[in-house]
Every structure is written in C-alpha cells, then in structure tokens.
Amino acid sequence: MDERFNRWLLPLLLALLFLLIVYQYVSPACPGAACPRRPPASAARRGGGPTEREEEEAAAAGAAEEEEEAAAALPRLVAKFPFARGELCRRVRFDMRGRDVIVFLHIQKTGGTTFGRHLVRNIRLEQPCYCRAGQKKCACHRPGGDKDTWLFSRFSTGWSCGLHADWTELTSCVPTAMERRGCAGNRTLR
C-alpha cells in the first residue's frame, strides 16, 4: 500500500494542492468592476442589515462616484508636438541606386529588433540583402554594386555607433562610419 501511495496518490494530491493555490492567486476576488459592499457581521446577525436591492443601489452609486473621482484626477492630455498634417503625410523619395541611406534608429522595447530583422530579411527588393546562415548581420548592397550599402542598421552594419545609439550619436557617427566602410559618397540628409 505504501508503494502505491507514493507512486500515484501523493503526486495527485500535490498537483491538486498546487492547482488550488494557483486558483486562489489567479482568480479574481470579485467578478465585475467592484465588490458589493456587505454589512458587518454584527448587523447581519441582528437582522438589521440592508436588503439586496439597497446593497445593489449603494454599490452602483459608489462605483459612479469612483469613476467621477478617477476622471477628475486624470490630467487633460494636450498634444506636446502638434505636427501639421502636411508634415505627417509628406512623401519622401528614396533613391536606392543613388547616394541615399536609410539610418535605422533602434529604440529599446518598441519592437525595433523585429522591425530591423524585417528590413533585412523580408522586403522584396531588386537586390535583397544577403544573409548567411548563423550570422546576425546581412549585407545590404545597392543594386549593381557590391560595396555600397543603402541601410545603416544593427543587422546590416552592426553596432557601428555603439549599443543603442540615440539620434544625437547617430547624427555625428554615421558619416564617419560610412567613410570607414568605404562608402564615402553616401550622405544622410534626412
């Protein structure tokens, strides 16, 4: 009996205990927005507690008051940088065969790594980026060339300007980094 208990019953009891503990922490304490307010235990014993309808009305009134207080506490959101519609909807011409370079500014925790990978792997181009198996960097050369690059990013040039370089660092670093790579004719104007 002892061996049977150890083999089947003990793991089952431990699993049930684990599920019970997890259920207590994961399940909501009160379904809905707020818990209904209950009368104190002493009032319930005396029979002097409010009726169910009064409880519901009190809970609804309390929830409405809480929402009003929360709305009053929130500051009004005012646009800090009001961009003109023409600025947001402008079209920029990118000449991949010319001297234009896309500089990808990677901002942490914004999906930048995924987007950077898509730039080098999934865009349909005349001459797609060449990625070797097992390497993170890909060669993104211009069509008809094998030295000049059209993309300055972590996945094409590596961390040439340092880990998570910000806009200021990239502005001063990219021209010199491109010259070091042998792309002296490239200029980043935008």
Long-range contacts (C-beta under 8 A, 24 or more apart in sequence): 33-63, 34-59, 34-62, 34-63, 34-66, 37-62, 92-190, 96-125, 96-126, 96-142, 96-143, 96-150, 97-142, 97-143, 97-144, 99-185, 99-186, 99-187, 100-150, 100-186, 100-189, 101-149, 101-150, 101-151, 101-152, 101-174, 101-178, 101-183, 101-186, 101-187, 101-188, 102-150, 102-151, 102-152, 102-153, 103-152, 103-153, 103-170, 103-174, 103-188, 104-151, 104-152, 104-153, 104-154, 105-166, 105-167, 105-170, 106-153, 106-154, 106-164, 107-164, 108-164, 113-154, 116-153, 116-154, 116-155, 117-155, 119-151, 119-153, 119-155, 119-156, 120-151, 120-153, 120-155, 120-156, 129-156, 147-182, 147-183, 148-183, 148-185, 148-186, 149-178, 149-181, 149-183, 149-186, 152-177, 152-178, 152-188, 157-181
